[in-house]
Amino acid sequence: MKAYYFLCSLPRAGNTLLGSILNQSKDIRLTANSILPEIIYQLHLIKKDQLFTNFPDHKSYDNVVNNVFNNYYQEWNVNNIISRGTWGTPANLQLLKSIIKKPKFIILYRPVLECLASFIKIEKPLDVELRCNQLLNKEDIIGKSLWSIKNIIQNKEDYIVIKYNDLITNTNDTIKKIFNYLRVEFKDIDTKNLKQFSTNNIYYNDSVLPFDLHTIRTNKIEFNKYDIKDYLPLNVIKQYSNLDIWKY
């Protein structure tokens, strides 16, 4: 029987690196950013459609929804799956808990301004302030992820926090913390011979994106050092400096 756990994280916070490390294990698989929250939400919308309300076969519908995880991951030959996504937003959390009563969450966290600067560094937008405002909107990638994390905390869900700094500087102990939380036997990890992220023999295809977002160093783990002031205007730094949930 497979067990399912959930990674809620900020983008540019080490998700790909974390996945490359965790997926060394034979007992755990961390997914890429999952489409399952959207699948479950679309199933939820079907229940409101006239076609269903006209003939409300709840038991058959519930059979589909309650088995969505097992069906989706049927071919994954592993016992513990960590699904990455914005599972903590109010709608997603409510739908998730209708399927898995007591979900366990891993929160991977990096200071918001660092994540923002990382995007700007890669994208090089013409209007940096406009792009920052877009990214931090609740419906965009950073804003929605932050909303998801805050809602998990406010609802006092079962979670642990993994900080990006700790993942980089104290990798082995940080990974061990995750294994202990999931109650999976831990074995030392290899930090000098990493592989590009893959799971269930599927790799990222960043050619469909305007930027390469998922290539990691494979020979070592270290900070990609840069000053956020080189990428973020001072007014953006002042405007969003209070968004961090945890101070470093």
LOTI-976402 format. One record per residue (C-alpha): x, y, z; residue number from 0; residue in three letters. Coordinates in nm, 4 decimals, decimal comma. Each point is the difference from the previous one (the first is absolute). Layout:
N
[vexza [X; Y; Z]; NUM; ALA],
...
//
This chain:
248
[vexza [0,0000; 0,0000; 0,0000]; 0; MET],
[vexza [0,1413; 0,3370; -0,1019]; 1; LYS],
[vexza [0,0206; 0,2904; 0,2422]; 2; ALA],
[vexza [-0,0395; 0,3552; -0,1272]; 3; TYR],
[vexza [0,1590; 0,3159; 0,1368]; 4; TYR],
[vexza [0,0045; 0,3554; -0,1267]; 5; PHE],
[vexza [0,2719; 0,2537; -0,0732]; 6; LEU],
[vexza [-0,1104; 0,3632; 0,0109]; 7; CYS],
[vexza [0,2819; 0,2320; -0,0888]; 8; SER],
[vexza [0,1029; 0,3257; -0,1548]; 9; LEU],
[vexza [0,1346; -0,0254; -0,3551]; 10; PRO],
[vexza [0,3754; 0,0570; -0,0346]; 11; ARG],
[vexza [0,0396; -0,1385; 0,3523]; 12; ALA],
[vexza [0,1922; -0,3170; -0,0857]; 13; GLY],
[vexza [-0,2875; -0,2241; -0,1076]; 14; ASN],
[vexza [0,1898; -0,1623; -0,2858]; 15; THR],
[vexza [0,3072; -0,0558; 0,2162]; 16; LEU],
[vexza [-0,2107; -0,1473; 0,2800]; 17; LEU],
[vexza [-0,1674; -0,2354; -0,2456]; 18; GLY],
[vexza [0,3312; -0,1133; -0,1458]; 19; SER],
[vexza [0,1227; -0,0846; 0,3498]; 20; ILE],
[vexza [-0,3142; -0,1672; 0,1316]; 21; LEU],
[vexza [-0,0439; -0,2044; -0,3142]; 22; ASN],
[vexza [0,3299; -0,1760; 0,0668]; 23; GLN],
[vexza [-0,2015; -0,2043; 0,2474]; 24; SER],
[vexza [-0,1823; -0,3138; -0,1056]; 25; LYS],
[vexza [-0,2735; 0,0767; 0,2507]; 26; ASP],
[vexza [-0,0977; 0,3598; -0,0890]; 27; ILE],
[vexza [-0,0883; 0,1906; -0,3146]; 28; ARG],
[vexza [-0,0516; 0,3740; -0,0144]; 29; LEU],
[vexza [-0,2048; 0,1091; -0,2999]; 30; THR],
[vexza [0,0462; 0,2988; -0,2255]; 31; ALA],
[vexza [-0,2551; 0,2771; 0,0413]; 32; ASN],
[vexza [-0,3117; -0,2158; -0,0151]; 33; SER],
[vexza [-0,3116; 0,0342; -0,2137]; 34; ILE],
[vexza [-0,2003; -0,1933; 0,2600]; 35; LEU],
[vexza [-0,1360; 0,3078; 0,1832]; 36; PRO],
[vexza [-0,1473; 0,1156; -0,3316]; 37; GLU],
[vexza [-0,1367; -0,3474; -0,0809]; 38; ILE],
[vexza [-0,1726; -0,0205; 0,3373]; 39; ILE],
[vexza [-0,1369; 0,3528; -0,0355]; 40; TYR],
[vexza [-0,1414; -0,0748; -0,3459]; 41; GLN],
[vexza [-0,1649; -0,3137; 0,1385]; 42; LEU],
[vexza [-0,1525; 0,2193; 0,2693]; 43; HIS],
[vexza [-0,1464; 0,2320; -0,2657]; 44; LEU],
[vexza [-0,1611; -0,2939; -0,1795]; 45; ILE],
[vexza [-0,2083; -0,0663; 0,3105]; 46; LYS],
[vexza [-0,1537; 0,3447; -0,0402]; 47; LYS],
[vexza [-0,0852; -0,0550; -0,3650]; 48; ASP],
[vexza [-0,3621; -0,0486; -0,1000]; 49; GLN],
[vexza [0,0828; -0,3386; -0,1493]; 50; LEU],
[vexza [0,0935; -0,1234; 0,3477]; 51; PHE],
[vexza [-0,2665; 0,1845; 0,1996]; 52; THR],
[vexza [-0,2622; -0,1408; -0,2349]; 53; ASN],
[vexza [0,1136; -0,3535; 0,0866]; 54; PHE],
[vexza [0,2058; 0,0270; 0,3225]; 55; PRO],
[vexza [0,1835; -0,3315; 0,0151]; 56; ASP],
[vexza [0,2148; 0,0927; 0,3011]; 57; HIS],
[vexza [0,1390; -0,3465; 0,0687]; 58; LYS],
[vexza [0,1390; -0,0448; -0,3506]; 59; SER],
[vexza [0,1408; 0,3509; 0,0039]; 60; TYR],
[vexza [0,1629; -0,0569; 0,3390]; 61; ASP],
[vexza [0,1598; -0,3209; -0,1283]; 62; ASN],
[vexza [0,1850; 0,2062; -0,2601]; 63; VAL],
[vexza [0,1033; 0,2796; 0,2360]; 64; VAL],
[vexza [0,1030; -0,2200; 0,2912]; 65; ASN],
[vexza [0,2230; -0,2090; -0,2248]; 66; ASN],
[vexza [0,1541; 0,2854; -0,1960]; 67; VAL],
[vexza [0,3388; -0,0280; 0,1741]; 68; PHE],
[vexza [0,0221; -0,3771; -0,0301]; 69; ASN],
[vexza [-0,1029; 0,0092; -0,3651]; 70; ASN],
[vexza [0,2344; 0,2818; -0,0931]; 71; TYR],
[vexza [0,3004; -0,1590; 0,1695]; 72; TYR],
[vexza [-0,0878; -0,3603; -0,0836]; 73; GLN],
[vexza [0,3171; -0,0541; -0,2058]; 74; GLU],
[vexza [0,2341; 0,1604; 0,2549]; 75; TRP],
[vexza [0,1925; -0,2814; 0,1614]; 76; ASN],
[vexza [0,0566; 0,1643; 0,3382]; 77; VAL],
[vexza [-0,1819; 0,0062; 0,3326]; 78; ASN],
[vexza [0,0304; 0,3684; 0,0952]; 79; ASN],
[vexza [-0,0894; 0,2789; -0,2411]; 80; ILE],
[vexza [0,0407; 0,3697; 0,0748]; 81; ILE],
[vexza [-0,2209; 0,2032; -0,2304]; 82; SER],
[vexza [0,1183; 0,3549; -0,0613]; 83; ARG],
[vexza [-0,2627; 0,2665; -0,0561]; 84; GLY],
[vexza [-0,1981; 0,2863; 0,1491]; 85; THR],
[vexza [-0,1940; -0,2442; 0,2133]; 86; TRP],
[vexza [-0,0445; 0,2501; 0,2821]; 87; GLY],
[vexza [-0,2218; 0,2600; -0,1662]; 88; THR],
[vexza [-0,3458; -0,0025; 0,1617]; 89; PRO],
[vexza [-0,1754; -0,1756; -0,2885]; 90; ALA],
[vexza [0,2780; -0,2527; -0,0607]; 91; ASN],
[vexza [0,0387; -0,0771; 0,3694]; 92; LEU],
[vexza [-0,3721; -0,0598; 0,0439]; 93; GLN],
[vexza [-0,0138; -0,2334; -0,2995]; 94; LEU],
[vexza [0,3175; -0,1816; 0,1052]; 95; LEU],
[vexza [-0,1352; -0,0632; 0,3499]; 96; LYS],
[vexza [-0,3189; -0,1440; -0,1456]; 97; SER],
[vexza [0,2237; -0,2758; -0,1430]; 98; ILE],
[vexza [0,2854; -0,0225; 0,2515]; 99; ILE],
[vexza [-0,1297; 0,0870; 0,3444]; 100; LYS],
[vexza [0,3276; 0,0880; 0,1709]; 101; LYS],
[vexza [0,2542; 0,1027; -0,2650]; 102; PRO],
[vexza [0,3621; 0,0660; 0,0942]; 103; LYS],
[vexza [0,1782; 0,2949; -0,1562]; 104; PHE],
[vexza [0,3632; 0,0874; -0,0637]; 105; ILE],
[vexza [0,0511; 0,3753; -0,0375]; 106; ILE],
[vexza [0,3160; 0,0896; -0,1912]; 107; LEU],
[vexza [0,0688; 0,3659; 0,0660]; 108; TYR],
[vexza [0,2374; 0,2644; -0,1256]; 109; ARG],
[vexza [-0,0283; 0,3751; 0,0703]; 110; PRO],
[vexza [-0,2556; 0,1485; -0,2382]; 111; VAL],
[vexza [0,2294; 0,2724; -0,1316]; 112; LEU],
[vexza [0,2649; -0,2591; -0,0884]; 113; GLU],
[vexza [-0,2562; -0,2002; -0,1986]; 114; CYS],
[vexza [-0,1182; 0,3177; -0,1687]; 115; LEU],
[vexza [0,3545; 0,1069; -0,0882]; 116; ALA],
[vexza [0,0715; -0,3469; -0,1408]; 117; SER],
[vexza [-0,2897; 0,0333; -0,2434]; 118; PHE],
[vexza [0,1049; 0,3482; -0,1058]; 119; ILE],
[vexza [0,3584; -0,1183; -0,0457]; 120; LYS],
[vexza [-0,1171; -0,2701; -0,2417]; 121; ILE],
[vexza [-0,2792; 0,1854; -0,1803]; 122; GLU],
[vexza [0,1576; 0,3475; -0,0304]; 123; LYS],
[vexza [-0,3376; 0,1727; -0,0520]; 124; PRO],
[vexza [-0,0108; 0,3520; -0,1390]; 125; LEU],
[vexza [-0,2239; 0,1185; 0,2839]; 126; ASP],
[vexza [0,1378; -0,1630; 0,3146]; 127; VAL],
[vexza [-0,2507; 0,1562; 0,2398]; 128; GLU],
[vexza [-0,2964; -0,1082; -0,2108]; 129; LEU],
[vexza [0,1336; -0,3544; -0,0249]; 130; ARG],
[vexza [0,0568; -0,0175; 0,3767]; 131; CYS],
[vexza [-0,3578; 0,1110; 0,0625]; 132; ASN],
[vexza [-0,1229; -0,2671; -0,2408]; 133; GLN],
[vexza [0,2047; -0,2767; 0,1606]; 134; LEU],
[vexza [-0,1309; 0,0875; 0,3461]; 135; LEU],
[vexza [-0,3634; 0,0113; -0,1064]; 136; ASN],
[vexza [-0,2043; -0,2753; 0,1681]; 137; LYS],
[vexza [-0,0700; -0,1584; -0,3362]; 138; GLU],
[vexza [0,3646; 0,0015; -0,1126]; 139; ASP],
[vexza [0,2828; -0,2338; 0,0850]; 140; ILE],
[vexza [0,1602; 0,1570; 0,3086]; 141; ILE],
[vexza [-0,3126; 0,1610; 0,1439]; 142; GLY],
[vexza [-0,2062; -0,3178; -0,0244]; 143; LYS],
[vexza [0,2778; -0,2080; 0,1554]; 144; SER],
[vexza [0,0349; 0,2455; 0,2883]; 145; LEU],
[vexza [-0,3768; -0,0011; 0,0503]; 146; TRP],
[vexza [0,0069; -0,3798; 0,0074]; 147; SER],
[vexza [0,2718; -0,0089; 0,2661]; 148; ILE],
[vexza [-0,1646; 0,2642; 0,2187]; 149; LYS],
[vexza [-0,3331; -0,1816; -0,0089]; 150; ASN],
[vexza [0,1593; -0,3280; 0,1123]; 151; ILE],
[vexza [0,1543; 0,1796; 0,2973]; 152; ILE],
[vexza [-0,3147; 0,1942; 0,0887]; 153; GLN],
[vexza [-0,2080; -0,3185; -0,0086]; 154; ASN],
[vexza [0,2532; -0,1738; 0,2256]; 155; LYS],
[vexza [0,0469; -0,2880; -0,2380]; 156; GLU],
[vexza [0,2636; -0,2694; 0,0561]; 157; ASP],
[vexza [0,3197; 0,1389; -0,1552]; 158; TYR],
[vexza [0,3753; 0,0421; 0,0279]; 159; ILE],
[vexza [0,2042; 0,2896; -0,1335]; 160; VAL],
[vexza [0,3125; -0,0542; -0,2079]; 161; ILE],
[vexza [0,1951; 0,3197; -0,0565]; 162; LYS],
[vexza [0,1980; 0,0486; -0,3183]; 163; TYR],
[vexza [0,3086; 0,1103; 0,1968]; 164; ASN],
[vexza [-0,0030; -0,3249; 0,1962]; 165; ASP],
[vexza [-0,0485; -0,2083; -0,3139]; 166; LEU],
[vexza [0,3132; 0,1553; -0,1498]; 167; ILE],
[vexza [0,2271; 0,0231; 0,3060]; 168; THR],
[vexza [-0,1087; -0,3045; 0,2008]; 169; ASN],
[vexza [-0,1379; -0,2270; -0,2673]; 170; THR],
[vexza [0,0315; -0,3430; 0,1605]; 171; ASN],
[vexza [-0,1662; 0,0957; 0,3306]; 172; ASP],
[vexza [-0,2709; 0,1946; -0,1807]; 173; THR],
[vexza [-0,0897; -0,2962; -0,2200]; 174; ILE],
[vexza [0,0060; -0,2248; 0,3055]; 175; LYS],
[vexza [-0,2563; 0,2315; 0,1615]; 176; LYS],
[vexza [-0,2362; -0,0665; -0,2907]; 177; ILE],
[vexza [0,0469; -0,3758; 0,0187]; 178; PHE],
[vexza [-0,0640; 0,0049; 0,3747]; 179; ASN],
[vexza [-0,3161; 0,2053; -0,0492]; 180; TYR],
[vexza [-0,1292; -0,2505; -0,2548]; 181; LEU],
[vexza [0,1181; -0,2912; 0,2152]; 182; ARG],
[vexza [0,2086; -0,1437; -0,2792]; 183; VAL],
[vexza [0,3380; -0,1606; 0,0654]; 184; GLU],
[vexza [0,2803; 0,2441; -0,0851]; 185; PHE],
[vexza [0,3227; -0,0838; -0,1805]; 186; LYS],
[vexza [0,2775; 0,2491; -0,0685]; 187; ASP],
[vexza [-0,0324; 0,1874; -0,3244]; 188; ILE],
[vexza [0,2560; 0,0774; -0,2676]; 189; ASP],
[vexza [0,0447; 0,3758; -0,0364]; 190; THR],
[vexza [0,2859; -0,0085; -0,2530]; 191; LYS],
[vexza [-0,1499; -0,2174; -0,2713]; 192; ASN],
[vexza [-0,3497; 0,1347; -0,0456]; 193; LEU],
[vexza [-0,2185; -0,0668; -0,3013]; 194; LYS],
[vexza [-0,2316; 0,2396; -0,1764]; 195; GLN],
[vexza [-0,3497; -0,0248; 0,1420]; 196; PHE],
[vexza [-0,2102; -0,2869; -0,1231]; 197; SER],
[vexza [-0,2742; -0,2100; 0,1444]; 198; THR],
[vexza [-0,1624; -0,3152; -0,1352]; 199; ASN],
[vexza [0,2453; 0,0299; -0,2922]; 200; ASN],
[vexza [-0,1368; 0,3385; -0,1086]; 201; ILE],
[vexza [0,2165; 0,3112; -0,0305]; 202; TYR],
[vexza [-0,0832; 0,3686; -0,0272]; 203; TYR],
[vexza [-0,0338; 0,1323; -0,3541]; 204; ASN],
[vexza [0,0917; 0,3648; 0,0453]; 205; ASP],
[vexza [0,0070; 0,0527; -0,3761]; 206; SER],
[vexza [-0,3724; 0,0796; 0,0287]; 207; VAL],
[vexza [0,0833; 0,2863; 0,2379]; 208; LEU],
[vexza [0,1646; 0,3318; -0,0807]; 209; PRO],
[vexza [0,2703; -0,0696; 0,2614]; 210; PHE],
[vexza [0,1965; -0,2928; 0,1408]; 211; ASP],
[vexza [-0,1389; -0,0316; 0,3532]; 212; LEU],
[vexza [0,0953; -0,3516; 0,1052]; 213; HIS],
[vexza [0,3662; -0,0677; -0,0708]; 214; THR],
[vexza [0,2074; -0,0557; 0,3156]; 215; ILE],
[vexza [0,3696; -0,0440; 0,0756]; 216; ARG],
[vexza [0,0772; -0,3676; 0,0275]; 217; THR],
[vexza [0,3484; 0,0066; 0,1543]; 218; ASN],
[vexza [-0,0682; 0,2063; 0,3127]; 219; LYS],
[vexza [-0,2609; 0,1806; 0,2052]; 220; ILE],
[vexza [0,0644; 0,3665; 0,0619]; 221; GLU],
[vexza [-0,1646; 0,3418; -0,0026]; 222; PHE],
[vexza [-0,0360; 0,1815; -0,3270]; 223; ASN],
[vexza [0,1201; 0,3248; 0,1534]; 224; LYS],
[vexza [-0,1318; 0,3356; -0,1151]; 225; TYR],
[vexza [-0,1279; 0,3206; 0,1575]; 226; ASP],
[vexza [-0,3765; 0,0507; -0,0320]; 227; ILE],
[vexza [0,0661; 0,3736; -0,0344]; 228; LYS],
[vexza [0,1596; -0,0738; -0,3366]; 229; ASP],
[vexza [-0,3374; -0,1252; -0,1282]; 230; TYR],
[vexza [-0,2731; 0,1611; 0,2098]; 231; LEU],
[vexza [-0,0662; 0,3746; 0,0198]; 232; PRO],
[vexza [0,0121; 0,1498; 0,3474]; 233; LEU],
[vexza [-0,3721; 0,0809; -0,0033]; 234; ASN],
[vexza [-0,0801; -0,3679; -0,0730]; 235; VAL],
[vexza [0,2250; -0,1122; 0,2853]; 236; ILE],
[vexza [-0,1720; 0,2428; 0,2381]; 237; LYS],
[vexza [-0,3477; -0,0926; -0,1219]; 238; GLN],
[vexza [0,0416; -0,3745; 0,0443]; 239; TYR],
[vexza [0,2530; -0,0276; 0,2828]; 240; SER],
[vexza [-0,2762; -0,0820; 0,2490]; 241; ASN],
[vexza [-0,1294; -0,3054; -0,1861]; 242; LEU],
[vexza [0,2352; -0,2525; 0,1557]; 243; ASP],
[vexza [-0,1586; -0,2477; 0,2369]; 244; ILE],
[vexza [0,3296; -0,1022; 0,1612]; 245; TRP],
[vexza [0,2905; 0,2317; 0,0571]; 246; LYS],
[vexza [0,3456; -0,1407; -0,0734]; 247; TYR],
//
